[in-house]
């Protein structure tokens, strides 16, 4: 390194320069942001005592001045000198009414230099670098013993860089998530929420329509007393009743006065026209008491069941109770009852896409911040 102010060009420093091959050759010209730029300088930096390195290309335009094109792990940022000093708060800074969150602070050194610069950079020259992000924007400061400089940048796709400078081949493969890389899920939250609300409203509307057009007609009501070990506890057969209208469900409601006991019901719905029978069993039981923790109860002395897709016709219902104690029971049959279960199932299905969306968005951000000073304890730095 020579002293340009000395007429004899006094030697200031001499060292063996590291040979570097920038991915964008010096002298290459291209257009970024609609303006022409020429690559005039290249720096390679490394975090002190760590293997993390990145590249910085100095771009020049005689009218618009200097720009920096920064690349690391296949991620690119186009930056320029900030106009003014950002306002700092704890853990963040504000610049031009945009809040930036602190990403990382590192002590970096120059490991390779090539080309022209507005100052004399030296290999092993060191500075403290701080990055603040508000994707796709990034705000960076560089501090040494003499000064602090701020720069503001914006994420740019590697394909756009290659196209701008008409470079052969493909840009470096991206590794991980860049500090300023915009999230592909950032703008999809509101449309996802509106779409979810629209389908939920449609599901509720369909349920209400079915509730309005459903018969919900009581077709049978049977009361009896069960006495074990006597003839009165035998099977009860209802009077014939009619199930009319479209093929739909039948709701069976069982109520008893069971207390600290149980009773099992065998019920059979018989179509008198076809002889087809649908048999099913239900058990009810209620237990209660008091212990050192206070009063407690378990079970219920009533039950409800649905028989789906019952065709129209004339039917009878047989009821055969079985249990240890005498009880009074009642069985009611209601035709064509809308079930809120389908609405809940629809809600569960509708929640799946938003849940997957939120999980993927959180995973993307977690991967971004795993490389920062604020990585969670469960993050993987690889």
PyMOL commands that set and color helices and strands:
alter all, ss='L'
color gray80, all
select helices_A, chain A and resi 158-164+189-213+231-233+340-369
alter helices_A, ss='H'
color red, helices_A
select strands_A, chain A and resi 29-32+35-47+53-61+65-72+75-81+87-89+92-95+98-115+126-134+137-143+148-156+217-226+236-237+241-243+248-256+261-271+277-291+294-300+302-310+313-323+327-335
alter strands_A, ss='S'
color yellow, strands_A
deselect
rebuild
show_as cartoon
